[in-house]
Amino acid sequence: MLKIAVLVSGGGTNLQALIDAEKAGKIPGGEIALVVSGNEKAFALERARKAGIPAAVLPRRGFASQAEYDAALLGLLEKSGAGLVVLAGFLTFVGPRVVERYRNRILNVHPSLIPSFCGPGFYGLRVHEAALRRGVKVTGATVHFVNEVCDGGPIVLQKAVKVLPGDTPQTLQKRVMEQAEWKILPEAVALFCGNRLSIVDEQVLIREGSS
């Protein structure tokens, strides 16, 4: 059974989608073994508690340097035996040491169709505000592997969501979560746990077969 560590910072709705998928048997071969929050007030911690998942709080401000933070995070991940790390609304920078240690084993969900509205500064409502300012008719979400470039790793899955007349950043955020993020993140995790993902020339290949 592949152990999964989920890193969070806020409400934990994507974490809940993963918890629900695991309980429904939709992530065969994988189990959430650890939740790490960069925010001690994150409601995601309550979700972990209710699901009986071990959780830890690791705020960046508690460390003098990125290297010290990365070392502490790696200690938690390695102690849990995690074979997959999922960034589910994690707003803390993940340093190169962590990326290298878990190369091609870190997934992130981003609330846009990368390469649109992504990169430094694009997170949370800011993504949807930018999409509405640009006047796009379609947005969505992306699950990708994490590398040293912000939102720049190989794309695993994407799902489009319509932008509706009268949308606000809040209504668009809710629709993108419900129609895209909560669906493709568990699907991508299931593909990984089923050993159905491989990366060739920075492109993700998905093998046929049950996960």
C-alpha positions as CSV (number, residue, x, y, z in Angstrom):
1,M,0.0,0.0,0.0
2,L,1.5,3.3,-1.1
3,K,1.4,5.9,1.7
4,I,0.3,9.4,0.7
5,A,1.2,12.7,2.5
6,V,-1.1,15.6,1.8
7,L,0.2,19.2,2.4
8,V,-2.4,21.8,3.1
9,S,-2.8,25.4,4.3
10,G,-6.5,26.2,4.5
11,G,-10.0,24.7,4.5
12,G,-8.9,21.4,3.1
13,T,-11.6,20.8,0.5
14,N,-9.2,19.0,-1.8
15,L,-8.0,16.9,1.1
16,Q,-11.7,16.0,1.8
17,A,-12.1,15.0,-1.8
18,L,-9.1,12.6,-1.4
19,I,-10.4,11.3,1.9
20,D,-13.8,10.6,0.4
21,A,-12.3,9.0,-2.7
22,E,-10.1,6.7,-0.5
23,K,-13.2,5.7,1.6
24,A,-15.1,4.9,-1.6
25,G,-12.4,2.6,-2.8
26,K,-11.4,4.9,-5.6
27,I,-7.7,5.0,-4.8
28,P,-6.8,1.4,-4.7
29,G,-3.2,0.8,-3.6
30,G,-3.0,4.1,-1.8
31,E,-3.8,5.4,1.7
32,I,-3.4,8.9,3.2
33,A,-0.9,8.4,6.0
34,L,-0.1,12.0,6.9
35,V,-1.5,15.6,6.6
36,V,1.0,18.5,7.1
37,S,-0.4,22.0,7.5
38,G,1.6,25.2,7.1
39,N,-1.1,26.9,9.2
40,E,-2.1,25.9,12.7
41,K,-5.6,27.3,12.2
42,A,-6.3,25.4,8.9
43,F,-9.7,23.7,9.0
44,A,-8.0,20.9,7.0
45,L,-6.5,19.7,10.4
46,E,-10.0,19.1,11.7
47,R,-10.8,17.1,8.5
48,A,-7.7,15.0,9.2
49,R,-8.7,14.5,12.8
50,K,-12.2,13.4,11.9
51,A,-10.8,10.9,9.4
52,G,-8.3,9.5,11.9
53,I,-5.3,10.7,9.8
54,P,-2.1,11.7,11.7
55,A,-1.4,15.4,11.2
56,A,1.4,17.9,11.9
57,V,1.7,21.6,11.8
58,L,4.8,23.1,10.2
59,P,4.7,26.9,9.8
60,R,7.5,28.4,7.7
61,R,7.9,31.3,10.2
62,G,9.2,28.8,12.8
63,F,12.4,28.3,10.8
64,A,15.3,30.6,10.2
65,S,16.0,29.4,6.7
66,Q,14.4,27.5,3.8
67,A,17.0,24.8,4.3
68,E,16.0,24.2,7.9
69,Y,12.3,24.1,6.9
70,D,13.0,21.7,4.1
71,A,14.9,19.4,6.5
72,A,12.0,19.4,8.9
73,L,9.5,18.7,6.2
74,L,11.6,15.9,4.8
75,G,11.8,14.4,8.3
76,L,8.1,14.3,8.6
77,L,7.6,12.8,5.1
78,E,10.2,10.2,5.5
79,K,9.0,9.2,9.0
80,S,5.5,8.6,7.6
81,G,6.9,6.5,4.8
82,A,5.2,8.6,2.1
83,G,5.8,7.5,-1.4
84,L,3.6,10.3,-2.8
85,V,3.3,13.9,-1.7
86,V,0.2,15.9,-2.7
87,L,0.1,19.6,-2.5
88,A,-3.6,20.4,-1.9
89,G,-3.7,24.2,-1.5
90,F,-0.3,24.3,0.2
91,L,0.8,27.9,0.2
92,T,4.3,27.4,1.6
93,F,7.2,27.3,-0.8
94,V,8.6,23.8,-1.3
95,G,12.4,24.0,-1.6
96,P,14.6,22.2,-4.2
97,R,15.9,19.7,-1.6
98,V,12.3,18.4,-1.2
99,V,11.6,18.4,-4.9
100,E,14.8,16.5,-5.6
101,R,14.1,13.9,-2.9
102,Y,10.6,13.3,-4.2
103,R,11.3,13.8,-7.9
104,N,8.3,12.8,-9.9
105,R,6.5,11.9,-6.7
106,I,4.9,15.3,-5.8
107,L,1.5,16.3,-7.4
108,N,0.0,19.7,-7.2
109,V,-3.5,20.9,-8.1
110,H,-3.8,24.4,-9.5
111,P,-7.1,26.2,-10.2
112,S,-6.6,27.1,-13.9
113,L,-5.7,25.5,-17.2
114,I,-2.0,25.8,-17.1
115,P,-0.2,27.6,-18.7
116,S,-2.9,30.2,-18.2
117,F,-3.0,32.1,-14.9
118,C,-0.2,30.3,-13.2
119,G,3.2,30.9,-11.7
120,P,4.4,33.2,-8.9
121,G,1.6,35.1,-7.3
122,F,-1.3,33.1,-8.8
123,Y,-3.0,31.3,-6.0
124,G,-6.5,31.2,-4.4
125,L,-8.9,33.9,-5.6
126,R,-6.2,35.7,-7.4
127,V,-6.3,33.1,-10.2
128,H,-10.0,33.5,-10.7
129,E,-9.8,37.3,-10.5
130,A,-7.2,37.2,-13.3
131,A,-9.4,34.9,-15.4
132,L,-12.4,37.2,-15.1
133,R,-10.3,40.3,-15.9
134,R,-9.1,38.6,-19.0
135,G,-12.6,37.7,-20.0
136,V,-12.0,34.1,-20.8
137,K,-15.0,31.9,-21.5
138,V,-13.4,28.7,-20.2
139,T,-11.2,28.0,-17.2
140,G,-10.6,24.9,-15.2
141,A,-8.0,23.1,-13.1
142,T,-4.8,21.2,-13.6
143,V,-3.0,18.5,-11.7
144,H,0.8,18.4,-12.5
145,F,4.0,17.0,-11.1
146,V,6.1,19.5,-9.2
147,N,9.5,20.6,-10.3
148,E,11.7,23.6,-9.6
149,V,9.6,25.9,-11.7
150,C,6.4,27.3,-10.1
151,D,3.5,25.5,-11.7
152,G,5.9,24.3,-14.4
153,G,6.0,20.6,-13.9
154,P,4.6,18.0,-16.4
155,I,0.8,18.0,-16.6
156,V,-1.1,14.9,-15.6
157,L,-4.7,15.9,-16.0
158,Q,-6.8,19.0,-16.8
159,K,-10.5,19.6,-16.8
160,A,-12.3,22.6,-18.3
161,V,-15.0,24.6,-16.6
162,K,-17.3,27.2,-18.2
163,V,-17.2,30.8,-17.0
164,L,-20.7,32.1,-16.7
165,P,-22.2,35.6,-17.1
166,G,-22.2,37.4,-13.7
167,D,-19.5,35.2,-12.2
168,T,-17.6,36.6,-9.3
169,P,-14.2,35.2,-8.2
170,Q,-16.0,33.4,-5.4
171,T,-18.6,31.7,-7.6
172,L,-16.0,30.8,-10.2
173,Q,-13.7,29.4,-7.5
174,K,-16.6,27.2,-6.2
175,R,-17.5,25.9,-9.6
176,V,-13.9,25.1,-10.5
177,M,-13.4,23.2,-7.2
178,E,-16.7,21.2,-7.6
179,Q,-16.5,20.5,-11.3
180,A,-12.7,20.1,-11.7
181,E,-10.4,20.0,-8.7
182,W,-12.3,17.6,-6.6
183,K,-12.6,15.2,-9.6
184,I,-9.1,15.3,-11.2
185,L,-7.0,15.3,-8.1
186,P,-8.3,12.0,-6.7
187,E,-8.1,10.6,-10.3
188,A,-4.5,11.6,-10.7
189,V,-3.6,10.2,-7.3
190,A,-5.3,6.9,-8.2
191,L,-3.4,6.8,-11.5
192,F,-0.1,7.3,-9.6
193,C,-0.9,4.7,-6.9
194,G,-1.9,2.3,-9.7
195,N,1.5,2.7,-11.3
196,R,-0.1,4.1,-14.5
197,L,1.9,7.3,-14.8
198,S,5.3,7.8,-16.4
199,I,7.2,10.8,-17.6
200,V,9.0,10.8,-21.0
201,D,10.7,13.9,-22.3
202,E,8.7,16.0,-19.8
203,Q,5.4,14.6,-21.0
204,V,3.2,12.4,-18.8
205,L,2.1,9.1,-20.3
206,I,-1.0,7.4,-18.8
207,R,-1.0,3.6,-19.3
208,E,-4.3,1.8,-19.9
209,G,-5.7,-0.6,-17.4
210,S,-7.3,-0.6,-14.0
211,S,-5.7,1.4,-11.2
